[in-house]
């Protein structure tokens, strides 16, 4: 029951096309892609200060 078959996928795509229209879908996908790209970029920025903190703690304990 948890897996989608080809029929369900086609039905979902058909509903999406009917709701948003053919012209809006590329804009929607572009927005989603840009959002994911920004999220990954922000995640990398957040990881860097933590890495710097752990590196400085290791160096000061020696």
ChimeraX attribute file (.defattr): number of C-alpha atoms within 10 A of each C-alpha:
attribute: neighborCount
match mode: 1-to-1
recipient: residues
	/A:1	4
	/A:2	4
	/A:3	6
	/A:4	9
	/A:5	9
	/A:6	9
	/A:7	8
	/A:8	11
	/A:9	11
	/A:10	12
	/A:11	11
	/A:12	12
	/A:13	11
	/A:14	12
	/A:15	12
	/A:16	13
	/A:17	14
	/A:18	10
	/A:19	11
	/A:20	11
	/A:21	12
	/A:22	11
	/A:23	9
	/A:24	12
	/A:25	14
	/A:26	11
	/A:27	11
	/A:28	12
	/A:29	11
	/A:30	12
	/A:31	12
	/A:32	12
	/A:33	12
	/A:34	12
	/A:35	12
	/A:36	12
	/A:37	12
	/A:38	12
	/A:39	12
	/A:40	12
	/A:41	11
	/A:42	11
	/A:43	11
	/A:44	11
	/A:45	11
	/A:46	11
	/A:47	10
	/A:48	10
	/A:49	11
	/A:50	11
	/A:51	11
	/A:52	10
	/A:53	10
	/A:54	10
	/A:55	11
	/A:56	11
	/A:57	11
	/A:58	9
	/A:59	8
	/A:60	7
	/A:61	6
	/A:62	5
